[in-house]
Amino acid sequence: MAETTTIRISRETHARVTRLAALRHETIDETVSKAIRALRQDAMARDLSTELTEDEMAWLDADAG
């Protein structure tokens, strides 16, 4: 494993992530990394699902030639 550090989380959160990692047959580090990736993907999906602004529409409609 790469160099590590400590983060402070509640005992409840620690127990939940430990259980989830065990269910997934992963380390806690792998589970947390995947959770962070999923949160980032969710944020990107929300950004992509918003309506385009007038400026964005104009940019898309612009002549590329």
C-alpha positions, 0 to 999 in steps of 0.5 A, a space after each residue: 500500500 502507498 504511504 498512509 495518513 490518518 483521518 478522524 471519523 466517528 466510530 459509527 462511520 468507521 464501523 459502516 465502512 468496515 462492514 461495507 469493505 468486508 461485504 465487498 471483499 476489499 480493504 477500507 482504502 479501496 472502499 473509500 477510494 471507490 466511494 470518492 470516485 462515485 461521489 465525483 462521478 455523481 457531481 459530474 452527472 449533475 453538472 451534465 444534466 443541467 440546462 445549457 446557458 445561452 453562451 454555451 448554446 451559442 458556442 455549440 452553434 458557432 461555425 467551426 470553419 
